[in-house]
Amino acid sequence: MIRVILPAHLRTLGRVGSEVTLEVKAFTIGGVLDALEERYPTLQGAIRDHVTLRRRPFVRYFACEQDLSHEPLDFPLPGPVVSGAEPFLIVGAIAGGC
Amino acid sequence: MSKVRVLVGTRKGAFVLTSDGKREKWDVSGPHFAGWEIYHLKGSPADPDRLYASQSSGWFGQQIQRSKDGGATWEPVGNKFVYDGVPGTHQWYDGTPHPWEFKRVWHLEPSLSDPDKVYAGVEDAALFESTDAGQTWNELSELRGHGTGPQWTPGAGGMCLHTIVIDPSNPRRMYIAISAAGAFRTDDAGKSWRPINHGLHSQHIPDPDAEVGHCVHRIAMHGSRPGTLFMQKHWDVMRSDNAGDSWQEVSGNLPTDFGFVIDVHAHEPETIYVVPIKSDSEHFPMDGKLSVYRSRSGGNQWEALTKGLPQKDCYVNVLRDAMAVDSLEKCGVYFGTTGGQVYASADSGDNWAPIVHDLPPVLSVEVQTLA
């Protein structure tokens, strides 16, 4: 099981708690996102574009103190994430605005 | 007893304000979708408890929310807005072609007769339709494809389709407006469109007969006279008595004819309201005095309505979707400001009072009159 932590706005939108556990078909970044969006369809389009599947500019992916935001969707998850020891974090980028 | 529900979209959430027909005491519910921008929310005329809201965020994109109980509870519905076919290009600020890119929904317009049917006006400018209560969206792409699309350019706020007006006597006829392309009309439920900008004059457009390029801010119609339209353009207040085929200026004695909102009295089709704003570079009222202007003659002769509105040190703006009227016997008029106030008048604008003072900047105001 993969543990995923979502930012506050997406927890509200998906009506989920602080941590989500997912069974994934592939132990990759794309595998996590596919499983997350399949289980919580209201998150489709909020993390990545519906069509291009490109990450939204102010969303970032982290795991094991590594920034995985720029890695491709088939990038393998770190071992501790696969084992469930560490979560995969989806983070709203720290950005300004009003 | 009659009841009024005011739907307020703000930079940081939605608020639902309710009162009885006296419109003196108000209950405030919200923020709904706290922290998200709510560009617009509106109820279905066919089922007033059916509401639709446009929720967006620079981080997490566009969501559409639907309520079946008048805003007490909400559920997210479809948010997949994909342009039909190859999107093509419009004109960028520097004159170069720029690909169409979806950014957000500015305006939601429910059908007059079917609660499950709703239109969405989006940025970059396009019109979408849902016939399943917001679950799926399809572009009415004939609007962008009718010929002038590649010439459209963004206004300062982006290239947004912000106004959708449905003719109550002929639901196949609909008007939309785009900043800064202009106004367009369909007479066949969106299968074909044509620009309706004859008579509009804009200083930045050297061609007096330019088909598109006008920065229309808002169009209003009275249901009993669907052929008469009133427009607040970037500068100039205009009217048309032939369904937009031609326009005449009716700014008359307004102190400035720049502004964003325009609306029509619920029972008097020649009584209209605007909020003059100093200029396109100074988005606040003249001399720090917030005033609604009313014309009872369909334009040209205007009177300032100031009782209950701040007449000193007021430098707020009133955005294009932020004015609405109720349909009680004494027509109520409402507007919201970028300072977070929502003002209401229960007597057609003669007297005003704030319903709320300190909301986030108000983006839109809609009103439902409930039996």
Interface residues (C-beta under 8 A of the other chain):
Chain A: P7 H9 L10 L13 T42 Q44 G45 A46 I47 H50 V51 R56 F58 V59 G92 A93 A95 G97 C98
Chain B: R11 G35 W36 S57 G58 W59 F60 G61 Q62 Q63 P76 N79 K80 V82
